Each structure stands twice: as C-alpha cells, then as structure tokens.
Amino acid sequence: MNKITTFSILLGIRKKSPLLPMAFVFGFIFGLLGATESVQIHIVSLMSIVIFAGAAQFIALVLLADNQPIVGIILAAVIVNLRHLIYGAALSTKLSFSEAKKWILGYFLTDEVFLVTDITSKERREEVENGNLVLDYVLLGAGLPLWIVFNLSTVIGHLSFGALESYYVIPENLLLSASFVGFLTDYWIKNPRDRPLILVLALAAIFVGGLVGSTMLLLMLIGTSSTLKVVWLGGRSN
C-alpha cells in the first residue's frame, strides 16, 4: 500500500469519525427493534451485514415481522434506496477504479459516505486532479468503519433487549420513528435553511409512530422524506 492510498483511506476515516456515534445509535436501535419483533439475532445481524442500507433495513424488518410477502418487502426496500442510484451516478465519473471495483465500493455507499466523498472531491479537487488523493479510497475509508460500527452495535442492541425489557415496553413504531429522527439529525446540522421542514418531519414521525401507531403511515413518511432528501442534495450540489 503506497503513501497516497494510505493517506486517502485515513482521510476518509478521519472525516467519517464524527458521525460514527450516530451510526452506533442507529445500529443499536435496529438490533433492539429486531429483538422487540422476536426476529432471531442471526437474521438481524445478517441484514446489517448483507443489506447495510439503514432506512431500508428498518422497513424490511418491520414488514418481515408483520409476515408481509417477500416480494413486497424487497420492493419497499428497493424504493426507499432508489436515491443510491443518484449517489452512484454523481460519484461514478469522479472515481478511478474499474467498473467491477466500483460495484464493490457501491456496497459501502450510504448517505453519510456519499456526503463525505462528495464534499472531499470538492474541497480537495486539486489534489484529486494531481493524483495526490484517490477518492475511491476516501470512500472506502469512510465506509468500512461505518460498516464495522453499525454491525457491532446491531448485535449489542439485540443482546441488550433482555436487560432492557424488564424496565419498559418498547413500541415497535416508536423505535422506528426514533431512528428516523436520528436519520434527520445530520440534515438538521448541515442544512440550516431546511430546518423548519426537518422539524415538521421529525414531529410527524414521533406523532405517527408513538401516538397513532400506524406502521404504514410511518413507512410512507420515511419514503417521502427519502425522496425529499435527494431533492435537498440535488439543490445543494447545483
């Protein structure tokens, strides 16, 4: 591994590090939700290992626990994750790996990893053009620690349920809405102009998940917000 590769990976790790506590909370809640729904730990853990797609995992888990048809579960997860096609298209021309290796990198392309890579490409454009920084390795450096933290926290969350359930009952929709509020936190920080809309979405999620108790309405809210997020990102990049 040469110096440029090492530098690029470490830069990705450094830029991603401030967001790792949020990833731990997300993974912990996901594991906790799986235990609440009586989904076995190996299934919950495999979802984090194989799918590794945040919001899509939550939706798939709730639908799986509700014994929905597998085709419907896959379709719902795919629809929520369609925004990743936009992420991939935006980064594809900036990456130097072969097409086969880009497919591997795509596995790590979460919302946060996209933001880290995209922002780095703009902040350090001259270094990238001169070959002193490789964005492919920045993406890998940002994605790998996120994957590790998310998967470990998923297992910890599932194992913690036994100790936590004796103190309180955890409504499944409240957990899902809480994870969605965490999903919005990063956008609250980065987009001050959109905070009124973000606040409305967060309050709506808490209301629908905690009081109304409608899983379908909550999933519709999350799906709509995922679409809005693509619009936000598109507007910021223009």
C-alpha positions in Angstrom: 0.0 0.0 0.0 1.6 3.3 -1.1 1.5 6.6 0.7 -1.3 8.1 -1.4 -3.5 5.1 -0.8 -2.8 5.2 2.9 -3.4 9.0 3.1 -6.7 8.7 1.2 -8.0 5.9 3.4 -7.0 7.7 6.6 -8.6 10.9 5.3 -11.9 9.0 4.8 -11.7 7.5 8.3 -11.0 10.9 9.8 -13.8 12.7 8.0 -16.3 9.9 8.9 -15.3 9.6 12.6 -17.5 12.4 14.0 -20.5 10.5 12.5 -19.7 7.1 14.0 -21.6 7.7 17.3 -24.7 8.3 15.3 -24.1 5.1 13.4 -23.7 3.2 16.7 -27.1 4.5 17.9 -28.7 3.5 14.6 -27.3 0.0 14.7 -28.2 -0.3 18.4 -31.9 0.7 17.7 -32.0 -1.7 14.7 -30.8 -4.6 16.8 -33.2 -3.6 19.6 -36.1 -3.4 17.1 -35.3 -6.9 15.8 -35.4 -8.3 19.3 -38.6 -6.5 20.1 -40.1 -8.1 17.0 -38.8 -11.5 18.1 -36.6 -11.8 15.0 -33.6 -14.0 15.7 -30.2 -12.4 16.2 -28.6 -14.1 13.2 -31.2 -12.8 10.9 -31.0 -9.3 12.2 -27.2 -9.4 12.1 -27.2 -10.8 8.5 -29.5 -7.9 7.4 -26.8 -5.4 8.6 -24.0 -7.4 7.1 -25.6 -8.1 3.7 -28.1 -5.2 3.1 -26.3 -2.4 5.0 -28.8 0.1 4.0 -30.1 2.0 7.0 -33.7 3.0 6.4 -34.4 0.1 4.0 -33.3 -2.3 6.7 -35.8 -0.8 9.2 -38.6 -1.0 6.7 -37.7 -4.6 5.7 -37.5 -5.7 9.3 -40.9 -4.3 10.3 -42.6 -5.8 7.2 -40.8 -9.1 7.8 -42.0 -9.2 11.4 -45.6 -8.5 10.1 -45.4 -11.5 7.8 -45.7 -9.5 4.7 -45.0 -11.2 1.3 -41.3 -11.3 0.5 -41.8 -9.6 -2.9 -43.5 -6.6 -1.1 -40.6 -6.4 1.4 -38.0 -6.3 -1.4 -40.0 -3.8 -3.4 -40.4 -1.5 -0.4 -36.7 -1.7 0.4 -35.7 -1.0 -3.2 -38.0 2.0 -3.5 -36.5 3.6 -0.4 -33.0 3.0 -1.7 -33.5 4.3 -5.2 -31.7 7.5 -4.2 -28.5 5.5 -4.1 -28.6 5.3 -7.9 -28.3 9.1 -7.9 -25.4 8.9 -5.5 -23.6 6.3 -7.7 -24.2 8.4 -10.8 -22.9 11.5 -9.1 -19.7 9.8 -8.0 -19.0 7.4 -10.8 -17.2 9.9 -13.0 -15.1 11.0 -10.1 -13.8 7.6 -9.2 -10.9 5.9 -10.9 -11.4 2.2 -10.1 -12.5 -0.3 -12.7 -16.3 -0.9 -13.1 -16.0 -4.2 -11.2 -14.3 -2.5 -8.2 -16.9 0.3 -8.3 -19.6 -2.2 -7.7 -17.8 -3.3 -4.6 -17.4 0.3 -3.4 -21.1 0.7 -4.0 -21.8 -1.6 -1.2 -20.4 1.0 1.2 -22.2 3.9 -0.4 -24.5 5.1 2.4 -25.9 8.6 2.7 -23.2 9.7 5.0 -20.4 8.1 3.0 -21.7 9.8 -0.1 -21.6 13.2 1.6 -18.1 12.6 2.9 -16.8 11.6 -0.5 -18.7 14.3 -2.5 -17.6 17.0 -0.1 -14.0 15.8 -0.2 -14.0 15.8 -4.0 -14.9 19.5 -3.9 -12.7 20.6 -1.1 -9.6 18.8 -2.4 -10.3 19.0 -6.1 -6.7 20.0 -6.9 -5.2 17.1 -5.0 -7.5 14.6 -6.7 -6.7 16.0 -10.2 -3.0 15.9 -9.5 -3.2 12.3 -8.3 -2.3 13.0 -4.7 -5.6 11.9 -3.4 -7.7 8.9 -4.6 -11.5 9.4 -3.9 -12.1 5.6 -4.2 -10.0 5.0 -1.1 -11.6 8.0 0.7 -14.9 6.3 0.1 -13.6 3.0 1.4 -12.0 4.7 4.4 -15.3 6.3 5.2 -17.5 3.3 4.6 -15.5 0.5 6.3 -15.5 1.9 9.9 -19.2 2.7 9.5 -19.9 -0.9 8.5 -18.0 -2.2 11.4 -19.6 0.1 14.0 -23.1 -0.5 12.6 -22.8 -4.3 12.6 -21.3 -4.4 16.1 -24.0 -2.1 17.5 -26.7 -4.2 15.9 -25.6 -7.2 17.8 -25.2 -5.2 21.0 -28.7 -3.8 20.6 -30.3 -7.2 20.1 -28.4 -8.7 23.1 -29.4 -5.7 25.3 -33.1 -6.2 24.8 -33.3 -8.9 27.6 -31.9 -6.5 30.1 -34.0 -3.5 28.9 -37.4 -5.1 28.5 -37.8 -5.6 32.3 -37.7 -1.8 32.7 -40.1 -0.7 30.0 -42.0 -1.8 26.9 -40.6 -0.6 23.6 -43.3 0.0 21.0 -42.0 -1.1 17.6 -43.3 2.1 15.8 -41.7 4.3 18.4 -38.4 2.7 17.8 -38.8 3.1 14.0 -39.8 6.8 14.4 -36.9 7.4 16.8 -34.5 6.0 14.2 -36.0 8.2 11.6 -35.5 11.3 13.8 -31.9 10.3 14.1 -31.8 9.9 10.3 -32.9 13.6 10.1 -30.3 14.9 12.6 -27.4 15.0 10.1 -29.5 17.1 7.7 -30.6 19.5 10.5 -26.9 20.2 11.2 -25.9 20.6 7.5 -28.9 22.4 6.1 -30.0 25.3 8.4 -32.3 26.7 5.7 -34.4 23.5 5.7 -34.8 23.2 9.5 -38.5 24.1 9.6 -39.3 21.3 7.2 -37.0 18.9 9.0 -38.6 19.8 12.3 -42.1 19.1 10.9 -41.0 15.7 9.5 -39.5 14.8 12.9 -42.6 15.8 14.8 -44.8 13.9 12.3 -42.7 10.8 12.8 -43.0 10.9 16.6 -46.7 11.5 16.3 -47.4 8.8 13.8 -45.1 6.3 15.4 -45.8 7.0 19.1 -49.4 8.1 19.2 -51.2 6.9 16.0 -49.3 3.7 15.9 -49.6 3.2 12.1 -46.7 1.4 10.6 -47.9 2.0 7.1 -48.2 5.8 7.6 -44.7 5.9 9.2 -43.2 3.9 6.3 -44.9 6.3 3.8 -43.4 9.3 5.7 -39.9 7.8 5.6 -40.2 7.0 1.9 -41.4 10.5 1.1 -38.6 12.1 3.2 -36.0 9.9 1.4 -37.2 11.4 -1.9 -37.1 14.9 -0.4 -33.6 14.3 0.7 -32.5 13.6 -2.9 -34.0 16.9 -3.8 -32.1 18.6 -1.0 -28.8 17.1 -2.1 -29.5 18.0 -5.7 -30.2 21.6 -4.8 -27.1 21.8 -2.7 -24.9 20.5 -5.4 -26.0 23.0 -8.1 
